[in-house]
Amino acid sequence: MSSNTYKVIVRGKFAPLTDEQRAALLARADDHDLFSARFTSEGTVTYERSLRTFTFRCLVSGAPDDGEAAIFGKAERSAAAAVRELGADCTELNSVSSDLDDMLRRRGRGGAGRHPGGNSMTPEELALLLADSAVRQVFAAVTLGAATSTEILAATGLTGQQAAPAIGQLLRAGLLRMDGPGRLALAGETLAGAAATAARRQEERAVADQPDPGLRGFVRGNVVVRLPEEDDARRTVLRHVAGQSFAPDERYDERVVTDRLRSWCTEGVLDAVTLRRLLVDAGLLNRSAGWYVLVVSEEEPVTR
């Protein structure tokens, strides 16, 4: 006769504890933190140091026509036995389950996670994931060195019920990885992958905005977005501005020169008067008797 395997989670409360029972449970708390949670046929118990509630996870086999009550009954009896082995009793048991065989069948049809340890996360996916406060706090705590559940909860102030889903999301996304039993570590390759994607997109936008590599990052369209500090690079930008703004062998009065340069200054990096003075100081505009003329040389041809 065929059987199905069910993943069952049983949640309950510890019955009133004596001082001896509390001390014994606290002494074993690190062995029963959320990182020790596993779905096994024997089951695993996890609890927080507050000792108010516990969670029991197990695999239960049952016939396809077994009802929910039968499956939950098996799981809750196992949960009560596991808690008794810890030297305590329990109350208020509540169970939920899923058909593991059905889950595996669906996963085989393509239902696996998007980032099962891979590093294909996009910057948008990273931003959406870290928009969640609990996820962001757990990620920051692990980045700063927290590795165990106790350390993460202490660093974040989150409860186990808040931290556990966040840890699961980060593991599935590939931002965290298991680093030995009960320990987490940052999975830097996923973060590096998202950063590489962002850098590639930024470079693609920069090329689209400015095909000339000598002007890229400094001139976008007909606007100066940044003035280079290095002399040769600065002269390249200024020569481009001059060549695009003025024609050889024509004279311009100061008002016209300033007006023509004003459109290059809409980013607020510099004003038109300052730009005009830079062009004169660089020898790209010649000023004489109130008139300005574009300086052209064979060594530095201008492009229009």
VEXMAR-865813 format. One record per residue (C-alpha): x, y, z. Coordinates in Angstrom, 2 decimals. Example, Ala and Ser with C-alpha at 12.3 -4.5 7.8 and 13.67 -1.06 7.14 Angstrom:
# residues 2
<sevex X="12.30" Y="-4.50" Z="7.80"/>
<sevex X="13.67" Y="-1.06" Z="7.14"/>
END
This chain:
# residues 304
<sevex X="0.00" Y="0.00" Z="0.00"/>
<sevex X="1.42" Y="3.40" Z="-0.95"/>
<sevex X="2.08" Y="6.07" Z="1.64"/>
<sevex X="2.70" Y="9.79" Z="1.67"/>
<sevex X="5.22" Y="11.70" Z="3.73"/>
<sevex X="4.07" Y="14.87" Z="5.44"/>
<sevex X="6.14" Y="17.70" Z="6.83"/>
<sevex X="4.49" Y="18.69" Z="10.10"/>
<sevex X="5.22" Y="21.65" Z="12.33"/>
<sevex X="3.87" Y="21.44" Z="15.87"/>
<sevex X="3.87" Y="24.57" Z="17.99"/>
<sevex X="3.18" Y="24.50" Z="21.69"/>
<sevex X="3.87" Y="26.00" Z="25.09"/>
<sevex X="5.98" Y="24.63" Z="27.88"/>
<sevex X="3.95" Y="23.67" Z="30.92"/>
<sevex X="4.90" Y="25.63" Z="34.08"/>
<sevex X="8.57" Y="24.95" Z="34.72"/>
<sevex X="10.43" Y="24.46" Z="37.96"/>
<sevex X="13.75" Y="26.24" Z="38.52"/>
<sevex X="15.56" Y="22.96" Z="37.83"/>
<sevex X="13.70" Y="22.44" Z="34.56"/>
<sevex X="14.40" Y="26.02" Z="33.43"/>
<sevex X="18.09" Y="25.64" Z="34.22"/>
<sevex X="18.29" Y="22.37" Z="32.29"/>
<sevex X="16.52" Y="23.80" Z="29.23"/>
<sevex X="18.69" Y="26.93" Z="29.23"/>
<sevex X="21.83" Y="24.81" Z="29.43"/>
<sevex X="20.79" Y="23.05" Z="26.20"/>
<sevex X="19.32" Y="26.10" Z="24.44"/>
<sevex X="22.18" Y="26.51" Z="21.95"/>
<sevex X="21.62" Y="22.92" Z="20.78"/>
<sevex X="17.96" Y="23.69" Z="20.13"/>
<sevex X="18.12" Y="27.06" Z="18.39"/>
<sevex X="16.42" Y="27.69" Z="15.06"/>
<sevex X="19.53" Y="26.59" Z="13.13"/>
<sevex X="19.09" Y="23.07" Z="14.48"/>
<sevex X="15.60" Y="22.82" Z="12.98"/>
<sevex X="15.27" Y="19.83" Z="10.65"/>
<sevex X="12.41" Y="17.77" Z="9.32"/>
<sevex X="13.31" Y="14.20" Z="10.30"/>
<sevex X="11.33" Y="11.11" Z="11.21"/>
<sevex X="12.46" Y="11.50" Z="14.84"/>
<sevex X="11.73" Y="15.23" Z="14.85"/>
<sevex X="13.63" Y="18.22" Z="16.22"/>
<sevex X="12.66" Y="20.64" Z="18.97"/>
<sevex X="13.65" Y="24.30" Z="18.87"/>
<sevex X="12.95" Y="26.99" Z="21.45"/>
<sevex X="14.05" Y="30.43" Z="22.59"/>
<sevex X="15.63" Y="31.32" Z="25.89"/>
<sevex X="12.38" Y="32.89" Z="27.07"/>
<sevex X="11.15" Y="29.27" Z="27.46"/>
<sevex X="7.57" Y="30.22" Z="26.69"/>
<sevex X="7.02" Y="28.28" Z="23.48"/>
<sevex X="8.68" Y="25.60" Z="21.40"/>
<sevex X="8.45" Y="24.28" Z="17.83"/>
<sevex X="8.68" Y="20.63" Z="16.80"/>
<sevex X="9.37" Y="19.65" Z="13.18"/>
<sevex X="9.02" Y="16.13" Z="11.90"/>
<sevex X="8.23" Y="13.87" Z="8.96"/>
<sevex X="5.14" Y="11.70" Z="9.34"/>
<sevex X="4.26" Y="8.81" Z="7.03"/>
<sevex X="0.61" Y="8.13" Z="6.34"/>
<sevex X="-1.72" Y="6.55" Z="3.87"/>
<sevex X="-3.09" Y="8.83" Z="1.12"/>
<sevex X="-6.54" Y="8.62" Z="2.69"/>
<sevex X="-5.36" Y="9.40" Z="6.22"/>
<sevex X="-7.11" Y="12.45" Z="7.52"/>
<sevex X="-5.48" Y="15.53" Z="8.98"/>
<sevex X="-6.40" Y="14.46" Z="12.50"/>
<sevex X="-4.48" Y="11.21" Z="12.15"/>
<sevex X="-1.36" Y="12.91" Z="10.79"/>
<sevex X="-1.48" Y="15.66" Z="13.42"/>
<sevex X="-2.09" Y="13.13" Z="16.17"/>
<sevex X="1.09" Y="11.23" Z="15.30"/>
<sevex X="3.11" Y="14.44" Z="15.14"/>
<sevex X="1.77" Y="15.83" Z="18.41"/>
<sevex X="2.43" Y="12.59" Z="20.26"/>
<sevex X="6.01" Y="12.69" Z="18.98"/>
<sevex X="6.30" Y="16.35" Z="20.01"/>
<sevex X="5.10" Y="15.63" Z="23.55"/>
<sevex X="7.56" Y="12.73" Z="23.82"/>
<sevex X="10.45" Y="14.90" Z="22.58"/>
<sevex X="9.64" Y="17.60" Z="25.14"/>
<sevex X="9.46" Y="15.01" Z="27.92"/>
<sevex X="12.94" Y="13.82" Z="26.90"/>
<sevex X="14.09" Y="17.38" Z="27.61"/>
<sevex X="12.65" Y="17.05" Z="31.10"/>
<sevex X="9.54" Y="19.19" Z="30.61"/>
<sevex X="5.87" Y="18.94" Z="29.72"/>
<sevex X="3.83" Y="20.81" Z="27.12"/>
<sevex X="0.39" Y="22.28" Z="26.50"/>
<sevex X="-1.66" Y="23.96" Z="23.74"/>
<sevex X="-0.30" Y="22.02" Z="20.78"/>
<sevex X="-1.22" Y="23.25" Z="17.29"/>
<sevex X="-0.08" Y="21.66" Z="14.02"/>
<sevex X="0.24" Y="22.50" Z="10.34"/>
<sevex X="1.44" Y="20.20" Z="7.58"/>
<sevex X="2.27" Y="19.89" Z="3.91"/>
<sevex X="2.47" Y="16.84" Z="1.67"/>
<sevex X="6.20" Y="16.47" Z="1.03"/>
<sevex X="5.72" Y="14.06" Z="-1.87"/>
<sevex X="3.50" Y="16.58" Z="-3.62"/>
<sevex X="6.03" Y="19.37" Z="-2.96"/>
<sevex X="8.83" Y="17.30" Z="-4.46"/>
<sevex X="6.76" Y="16.49" Z="-7.51"/>
<sevex X="6.04" Y="20.19" Z="-8.05"/>
<sevex X="9.69" Y="21.08" Z="-7.51"/>
<sevex X="10.67" Y="18.55" Z="-10.16"/>
<sevex X="8.38" Y="20.40" Z="-12.54"/>
<sevex X="10.29" Y="23.63" Z="-12.01"/>
<sevex X="9.15" Y="24.85" Z="-8.63"/>
<sevex X="12.60" Y="25.16" Z="-7.09"/>
<sevex X="13.78" Y="28.45" Z="-5.66"/>
<sevex X="15.09" Y="31.12" Z="-7.97"/>
<sevex X="18.47" Y="31.42" Z="-6.31"/>
<sevex X="19.35" Y="28.01" Z="-4.86"/>
<sevex X="22.82" Y="29.08" Z="-3.80"/>
<sevex X="23.44" Y="30.82" Z="-7.10"/>
<sevex X="24.63" Y="34.37" Z="-7.64"/>
<sevex X="22.22" Y="35.62" Z="-10.31"/>
<sevex X="20.40" Y="38.13" Z="-8.13"/>
<sevex X="19.70" Y="41.45" Z="-9.85"/>
<sevex X="20.12" Y="44.83" Z="-8.13"/>
<sevex X="16.33" Y="45.24" Z="-8.20"/>
<sevex X="15.80" Y="41.89" Z="-6.46"/>
<sevex X="18.43" Y="42.81" Z="-3.86"/>
<sevex X="16.72" Y="46.14" Z="-3.15"/>
<sevex X="13.29" Y="44.52" Z="-2.84"/>
<sevex X="14.61" Y="41.83" Z="-0.49"/>
<sevex X="16.43" Y="44.29" Z="1.77"/>
<sevex X="13.40" Y="46.59" Z="1.88"/>
<sevex X="12.02" Y="44.21" Z="4.52"/>
<sevex X="13.14" Y="45.46" Z="7.93"/>
<sevex X="13.71" Y="42.03" Z="9.51"/>
<sevex X="15.62" Y="40.76" Z="6.48"/>
<sevex X="17.75" Y="43.90" Z="6.47"/>
<sevex X="18.53" Y="43.60" Z="10.19"/>
<sevex X="19.52" Y="39.94" Z="9.93"/>
<sevex X="21.67" Y="40.61" Z="6.86"/>
<sevex X="23.42" Y="43.49" Z="8.64"/>
<sevex X="24.00" Y="41.40" Z="11.76"/>
<sevex X="25.61" Y="38.54" Z="9.81"/>
<sevex X="27.67" Y="41.01" Z="7.76"/>
<sevex X="29.01" Y="42.46" Z="11.03"/>
<sevex X="29.97" Y="39.05" Z="12.35"/>
<sevex X="26.92" Y="37.44" Z="14.00"/>
<sevex X="26.86" Y="33.75" Z="13.08"/>
<sevex X="24.58" Y="31.84" Z="15.45"/>
<sevex X="20.90" Y="32.39" Z="16.13"/>
<sevex X="21.73" Y="33.63" Z="19.62"/>
<sevex X="24.12" Y="36.23" Z="18.21"/>
<sevex X="21.64" Y="37.31" Z="15.51"/>
<sevex X="18.78" Y="37.71" Z="17.96"/>
<sevex X="21.00" Y="39.63" Z="20.37"/>
<sevex X="22.28" Y="41.93" Z="17.61"/>
<sevex X="18.89" Y="42.63" Z="16.05"/>
<sevex X="16.46" Y="42.51" Z="18.96"/>
<sevex X="14.18" Y="40.33" Z="16.82"/>
<sevex X="12.30" Y="37.32" Z="18.16"/>
<sevex X="12.94" Y="33.88" Z="16.76"/>
<sevex X="9.61" Y="33.98" Z="14.93"/>
<sevex X="10.64" Y="37.23" Z="13.25"/>
<sevex X="14.20" Y="36.21" Z="12.47"/>
<sevex X="13.54" Y="32.69" Z="11.15"/>
<sevex X="11.61" Y="33.73" Z="8.00"/>
<sevex X="14.15" Y="36.46" Z="7.30"/>
<sevex X="17.02" Y="33.98" Z="7.55"/>
<sevex X="15.14" Y="31.61" Z="5.24"/>
<sevex X="14.65" Y="34.35" Z="2.65"/>
<sevex X="18.33" Y="35.28" Z="2.75"/>
<sevex X="19.41" Y="31.65" Z="2.41"/>
<sevex X="17.07" Y="31.03" Z="-0.52"/>
<sevex X="18.25" Y="34.22" Z="-2.21"/>
<sevex X="21.86" Y="33.09" Z="-1.85"/>
<sevex X="22.93" Y="36.09" Z="0.25"/>
<sevex X="23.66" Y="33.88" Z="3.26"/>
<sevex X="25.09" Y="30.36" Z="3.42"/>
<sevex X="25.52" Y="27.74" Z="6.11"/>
<sevex X="29.02" Y="27.83" Z="7.56"/>
<sevex X="29.00" Y="24.65" Z="9.58"/>
<sevex X="26.35" Y="23.32" Z="11.98"/>
<sevex X="24.21" Y="26.14" Z="13.35"/>
<sevex X="26.32" Y="28.92" Z="11.83"/>
<sevex X="25.65" Y="31.41" Z="9.05"/>
<sevex X="28.01" Y="33.45" Z="6.90"/>
<sevex X="27.72" Y="36.06" Z="4.21"/>
<sevex X="27.67" Y="34.62" Z="0.66"/>
<sevex X="29.73" Y="37.35" Z="-0.94"/>
<sevex X="29.52" Y="35.96" Z="-4.46"/>
<sevex X="25.80" Y="36.77" Z="-4.74"/>
<sevex X="26.35" Y="40.33" Z="-3.56"/>
<sevex X="29.29" Y="40.64" Z="-5.94"/>
<sevex X="27.10" Y="39.37" Z="-8.78"/>
<sevex X="24.46" Y="42.03" Z="-8.10"/>
<sevex X="27.18" Y="44.69" Z="-7.89"/>
<sevex X="28.70" Y="43.52" Z="-11.18"/>
<sevex X="25.29" Y="43.73" Z="-12.86"/>
<sevex X="24.78" Y="47.25" Z="-11.52"/>
<sevex X="28.26" Y="48.30" Z="-12.68"/>
<sevex X="27.67" Y="46.85" Z="-16.15"/>
<sevex X="24.36" Y="48.68" Z="-16.48"/>
<sevex X="25.97" Y="51.91" Z="-15.31"/>
<sevex X="28.71" Y="51.52" Z="-17.89"/>
<sevex X="26.16" Y="50.78" Z="-20.62"/>
<sevex X="24.22" Y="53.94" Z="-19.70"/>
<sevex X="27.44" Y="55.96" Z="-19.64"/>
<sevex X="28.39" Y="54.73" Z="-23.14"/>
<sevex X="24.90" Y="55.54" Z="-24.41"/>
<sevex X="25.06" Y="59.01" Z="-22.86"/>
<sevex X="28.59" Y="59.74" Z="-24.12"/>
<sevex X="30.22" Y="57.54" Z="-26.80"/>
<sevex X="33.57" Y="59.40" Z="-26.57"/>
<sevex X="35.60" Y="57.72" Z="-23.80"/>
<sevex X="37.62" Y="60.90" Z="-23.26"/>
<sevex X="34.45" Y="62.76" Z="-22.29"/>
<sevex X="32.61" Y="59.92" Z="-20.56"/>
<sevex X="31.74" Y="60.71" Z="-17.01"/>
<sevex X="32.33" Y="64.42" Z="-17.59"/>
<sevex X="29.97" Y="65.41" Z="-20.40"/>
<sevex X="26.47" Y="64.06" Z="-20.87"/>
<sevex X="24.85" Y="65.30" Z="-24.06"/>
<sevex X="25.63" Y="69.03" Z="-24.07"/>
<sevex X="26.02" Y="69.36" Z="-20.31"/>
<sevex X="29.17" Y="69.31" Z="-18.19"/>
<sevex X="28.35" Y="66.98" Z="-15.28"/>
<sevex X="31.82" Y="66.92" Z="-13.77"/>
<sevex X="35.06" Y="68.77" Z="-14.42"/>
<sevex X="38.19" Y="66.59" Z="-14.39"/>
<sevex X="40.95" Y="67.38" Z="-11.91"/>
<sevex X="43.71" Y="66.05" Z="-14.17"/>
<sevex X="44.97" Y="68.78" Z="-16.52"/>
<sevex X="44.91" Y="66.83" Z="-19.82"/>
<sevex X="41.46" Y="65.43" Z="-19.17"/>
<sevex X="40.17" Y="68.87" Z="-18.20"/>
<sevex X="41.58" Y="70.37" Z="-21.38"/>
<sevex X="39.86" Y="67.65" Z="-23.44"/>
<sevex X="36.50" Y="68.59" Z="-21.91"/>
<sevex X="37.07" Y="72.32" Z="-22.34"/>
<sevex X="38.20" Y="71.87" Z="-25.96"/>
<sevex X="35.03" Y="69.90" Z="-26.67"/>
<sevex X="32.85" Y="72.63" Z="-25.13"/>
<sevex X="34.64" Y="75.33" Z="-27.12"/>
<sevex X="34.43" Y="73.45" Z="-30.42"/>
<sevex X="30.74" Y="72.70" Z="-29.99"/>
<sevex X="29.84" Y="76.24" Z="-28.94"/>
<sevex X="31.79" Y="78.47" Z="-31.32"/>
<sevex X="32.77" Y="78.54" Z="-34.99"/>
<sevex X="36.29" Y="79.31" Z="-36.22"/>
<sevex X="36.91" Y="82.78" Z="-37.67"/>
<sevex X="33.85" Y="84.31" Z="-36.00"/>
<sevex X="33.87" Y="86.97" Z="-33.30"/>
<sevex X="31.54" Y="86.93" Z="-30.32"/>
<sevex X="30.87" Y="89.58" Z="-27.73"/>
<sevex X="30.91" Y="88.66" Z="-24.05"/>
<sevex X="27.12" Y="88.42" Z="-23.69"/>
<sevex X="26.81" Y="85.94" Z="-26.57"/>
<sevex X="29.71" Y="83.84" Z="-25.26"/>
<sevex X="28.11" Y="83.66" Z="-21.82"/>
<sevex X="24.69" Y="82.80" Z="-23.25"/>
<sevex X="26.12" Y="79.99" Z="-25.40"/>
<sevex X="27.95" Y="78.50" Z="-22.44"/>
<sevex X="24.97" Y="78.65" Z="-20.09"/>
<sevex X="23.40" Y="75.43" Z="-21.44"/>
<sevex X="26.56" Y="73.50" Z="-20.52"/>
<sevex X="26.11" Y="74.48" Z="-16.88"/>
<sevex X="22.63" Y="73.23" Z="-16.05"/>
<sevex X="23.98" Y="70.55" Z="-13.67"/>
<sevex X="25.35" Y="73.27" Z="-11.36"/>
<sevex X="28.92" Y="71.99" Z="-11.56"/>
<sevex X="30.05" Y="75.45" Z="-12.66"/>
<sevex X="28.43" Y="78.62" Z="-13.97"/>
<sevex X="28.73" Y="80.16" Z="-17.45"/>
<sevex X="31.03" Y="82.98" Z="-16.34"/>
<sevex X="33.46" Y="80.54" Z="-14.70"/>
<sevex X="33.38" Y="78.31" Z="-17.77"/>
<sevex X="34.11" Y="81.30" Z="-20.02"/>
<sevex X="37.12" Y="82.21" Z="-17.88"/>
<sevex X="38.38" Y="78.60" Z="-17.94"/>
<sevex X="38.25" Y="78.59" Z="-21.75"/>
<sevex X="40.21" Y="81.83" Z="-21.90"/>
<sevex X="42.77" Y="80.66" Z="-19.33"/>
<sevex X="43.22" Y="77.41" Z="-21.27"/>
<sevex X="43.95" Y="79.38" Z="-24.46"/>
<sevex X="40.89" Y="77.95" Z="-26.22"/>
<sevex X="39.19" Y="81.32" Z="-26.52"/>
<sevex X="41.13" Y="84.45" Z="-27.35"/>
<sevex X="39.80" Y="87.67" Z="-25.78"/>
<sevex X="40.71" Y="91.03" Z="-27.26"/>
<sevex X="38.99" Y="94.41" Z="-26.98"/>
<sevex X="35.79" Y="92.82" Z="-25.65"/>
<sevex X="35.57" Y="90.23" Z="-28.42"/>
<sevex X="36.14" Y="86.49" Z="-28.23"/>
<sevex X="37.48" Y="84.21" Z="-30.97"/>
<sevex X="37.84" Y="80.42" Z="-30.99"/>
<sevex X="41.50" Y="79.39" Z="-31.07"/>
<sevex X="42.17" Y="76.63" Z="-33.61"/>
<sevex X="45.44" Y="74.75" Z="-33.99"/>
<sevex X="46.54" Y="71.73" Z="-35.98"/>
<sevex X="47.69" Y="70.04" Z="-32.77"/>
<sevex X="44.24" Y="70.41" Z="-31.22"/>
<sevex X="41.56" Y="70.27" Z="-33.89"/>
<sevex X="38.04" Y="71.05" Z="-32.75"/>
<sevex X="35.03" Y="68.96" Z="-33.63"/>
<sevex X="31.54" Y="70.24" Z="-34.29"/>
END
